Amino acid sequence: MNILSVITAAYQPAADHLAAAFDSLQSQELPPGWAWEWVVQEDGDGGAARDLMPDRENVRYGWNRHLGAALTRNLALARASGSLIKNLDQDDILTPGVLRRDIEVLTTKPHIGWTTSRVLDLLPDGSTVGFEHDPDEGELPPGTVLDHWRTHNYRAPVHPTTICIRRSLAVALGGWMAVPGSEDTGLLIAANTLSTGYFHREVGLLYRKWPGQVTADAAHTHPAEWRDRMHLIEERAEALDRIWTTREAA
């Protein structure tokens, strides 16, 4: 059986959010010969996520000392058994069919290293809001995400939290980038530097907007920290591009 590992970093999770994330996994229909596993890694030994986990063979719980989202995801990646790795934040919801679409692209197009999907913001009143400037359905050649990100105030054209990536590529890149925020952007930009991606125009994720989310905290966009981590993400992409270009030319 082929496995797609869905990775969730959990920190002081809300019971209803984690339950909704699990329900959205339960609704997925995968291609024949495929199954999913949910690898939940708790950031800190509070036990909150452990107490909320369903007792299922394909639900795997682990914990680590409080290290932040990037390192917590990477420790989950170490425990994951799937050849494909899908991110799912603890407060977000997968839409029906997204895992099947990810698998179909990555199994039929060997040159594709990762996929992303269209996102709708899920507001506290239950309404949703979309992004007006999503790219067209299809392939994202190497460098296109980086170029857009550079020229649009460090905003990627696709949402990094929706990434589904080949395990081999994720591990080669060091997993989620070890920065305090934007770790998913770091992975996305690095992946697009070395490989072609694919964008699904069909909505793949409901991105929950609520007061307690980490990205709503003012510290997430503190100017000095924001500048430094954007610089490091860009510098890593440039270094990867130089190494790859030199290797191909040799």
C-alpha positions in Angstrom: 0.0 0.0 0.0 1.3 3.5 -0.9 1.1 6.0 1.9 0.5 9.8 1.9 1.5 11.2 5.3 -0.4 14.2 6.5 1.7 16.2 9.0 0.2 18.4 11.7 2.2 20.4 14.2 0.0 20.9 17.3 0.4 23.6 19.9 -2.3 24.1 22.5 -4.9 23.0 20.0 -8.6 23.8 20.2 -10.6 20.6 20.4 -13.1 21.6 17.8 -10.4 22.7 15.4 -8.5 19.5 15.6 -11.7 17.5 15.3 -12.6 19.4 12.1 -9.1 18.7 10.7 -9.6 15.0 11.4 -13.1 15.0 9.9 -11.7 16.6 6.7 -9.2 13.7 6.5 -12.0 11.2 7.0 -13.9 12.6 4.0 -11.0 12.0 1.6 -11.3 9.4 -1.2 -7.9 8.2 -2.4 -7.0 6.4 -5.6 -6.8 2.6 -5.5 -3.6 1.3 -3.7 -3.3 4.5 -1.6 -4.0 5.2 2.1 -3.3 8.2 4.3 -1.7 8.4 7.8 -2.1 11.4 10.1 1.2 12.2 11.9 0.4 14.6 14.7 3.4 16.1 16.5 2.7 18.1 19.7 5.0 21.1 20.3 5.6 20.8 24.0 4.6 17.9 26.4 1.3 19.5 27.4 -0.7 16.4 26.3 -3.5 18.5 24.9 -3.3 17.0 21.4 -2.6 13.5 22.8 -5.9 13.6 24.7 -7.8 14.7 21.6 -6.4 12.1 19.2 -8.8 9.4 17.8 -7.7 5.8 18.5 -6.9 4.8 15.0 -4.1 2.7 13.5 -3.4 5.3 10.9 -3.2 8.2 13.4 0.2 8.6 14.9 1.0 10.9 17.8 4.3 12.2 19.0 5.6 15.1 21.1 8.7 17.1 21.6 9.9 20.0 23.8 8.6 23.4 22.7 10.6 24.1 19.6 8.2 26.0 17.2 6.3 24.9 14.1 9.2 24.2 11.8 11.2 21.9 14.0 8.0 20.2 15.2 7.0 19.5 11.6 10.4 18.1 10.9 10.3 15.7 13.8 6.9 14.5 12.5 8.5 14.1 9.0 11.1 11.9 10.6 8.3 9.6 11.9 6.2 9.7 8.7 6.2 6.6 6.5 4.7 8.1 3.3 6.4 8.7 0.0 4.3 11.9 -0.3 4.1 14.5 2.5 1.1 16.8 2.9 0.9 19.7 5.3 -2.2 20.3 7.4 -2.2 23.0 10.1 -4.1 22.1 13.3 -6.8 24.7 12.6 -7.4 24.2 8.9 -9.7 21.9 6.9 -9.0 19.9 3.8 -11.7 20.0 1.1 -13.0 16.7 -0.3 -10.9 15.4 -3.2 -7.7 17.3 -2.5 -5.6 14.3 -1.6 -6.7 12.4 -4.6 -5.8 15.3 -6.9 -2.4 15.6 -5.3 -1.7 11.9 -5.6 -2.8 11.8 -9.2 -0.5 14.6 -10.3 2.5 13.3 -8.4 2.1 9.7 -9.6 1.4 10.5 -13.3 3.9 13.4 -13.8 7.3 12.3 -12.5 8.9 15.7 -13.2 6.5 17.4 -10.8 8.0 17.6 -7.3 5.2 19.2 -5.3 1.6 20.5 -5.6 -0.4 23.4 -4.1 -4.1 24.2 -4.2 -6.4 27.2 -4.1 -7.4 28.4 -0.6 -10.5 30.0 0.9 -10.2 31.9 4.1 -12.7 30.5 6.6 -13.9 33.4 8.8 -15.3 33.1 12.3 -18.9 33.6 11.1 -18.5 30.6 8.8 -18.3 32.6 5.6 -15.4 32.2 3.1 -13.3 34.6 1.1 -11.1 33.7 -1.9 -8.0 35.2 -3.4 -8.6 37.1 -6.7 -5.2 36.5 -8.3 -4.6 32.8 -8.2 -2.6 31.5 -11.1 -4.0 29.3 -13.8 -4.4 25.6 -13.3 -1.2 23.8 -14.2 2.6 23.6 -13.9 4.8 26.1 -12.1 8.2 25.9 -13.7 11.3 26.3 -11.5 11.9 29.8 -10.4 8.4 31.2 -11.1 7.3 31.2 -7.5 10.5 32.8 -6.4 10.3 35.5 -9.1 6.7 36.4 -8.1 7.5 36.4 -4.4 10.4 38.8 -4.9 8.4 41.2 -7.0 5.2 41.2 -4.9 6.4 42.2 -1.4 7.3 38.6 -0.5 3.9 37.2 -1.2 3.9 33.9 -3.0 1.4 33.3 -5.9 0.3 30.1 -4.2 -0.4 29.3 -0.5 2.6 27.4 1.0 0.4 25.7 3.7 -1.3 23.6 1.0 1.9 21.9 -0.2 2.1 18.2 -0.9 5.7 17.3 -1.7 7.6 14.2 -2.5 9.3 13.0 0.7 12.7 12.7 -1.1 12.6 16.4 -2.1 11.4 17.5 1.3 14.2 15.7 3.1 16.8 16.9 0.6 15.8 20.5 1.4 15.9 20.0 5.1 12.2 19.9 5.6 10.5 23.0 6.8 12.9 25.9 7.1 14.2 26.6 10.6 12.9 30.2 10.8 10.5 31.7 13.4 7.5 32.0 11.0 7.3 31.6 7.2 8.8 28.1 7.5 6.3 26.8 4.9 7.3 29.7 2.5 10.9 28.7 3.0 10.1 25.1 1.9 7.9 26.2 -1.0 10.5 28.7 -2.4 13.3 26.1 -2.1 11.2 23.4 -3.7 10.4 25.7 -6.6 14.1 26.6 -7.0 14.9 23.0 -7.8 11.7 21.5 -9.3 8.5 22.1 -11.1 5.3 22.4 -9.1 1.6 22.1 -9.9 -1.3 24.4 -8.9 -4.8 23.1 -8.5 -7.5 25.7 -9.2 -10.0 23.7 -7.3 -10.2 24.7 -3.7 -8.1 22.3 -1.6 -8.1 24.0 1.9 -10.2 26.2 4.2 -7.7 28.4 6.0 -9.2 29.3 9.3 -9.0 33.0 10.3 -9.4 33.4 14.1 -7.9 35.6 16.8 -5.7 32.8 18.3 -3.9 31.8 15.2 -0.1 32.4 15.2 0.0 34.4 12.0 -2.5 36.9 13.6 0.0 37.8 16.3 1.8 41.1 15.7 5.1 39.4 16.4 4.7 37.4 13.2 5.2 40.5 11.1 7.7 42.4 13.4 9.7 44.4 10.8 13.2 43.4 11.8 12.4 39.7 12.1 10.3 39.7 8.9 13.2 41.3 7.0 15.7 38.8 8.3 13.7 35.7 7.6 12.7 36.9 4.1 16.4 37.6 3.4 17.5 34.2 4.5 14.7 32.5 2.5 15.9 34.4 -0.6 19.6 33.8 0.0 19.0 30.0 0.4 17.1 30.0 -2.9 19.9 31.8 -4.7 22.5 29.4 -3.2 20.4 26.3 -4.3 20.0 27.8 -7.8 23.8 28.4 -8.1 24.6 24.8 -6.9 22.0 23.3 -9.2 23.1 25.4 -12.2 26.8 24.5 -11.7 26.0 20.8 -11.4 23.9 20.8 -14.6 26.7 22.6 -16.5 29.4 20.2 -15.3 
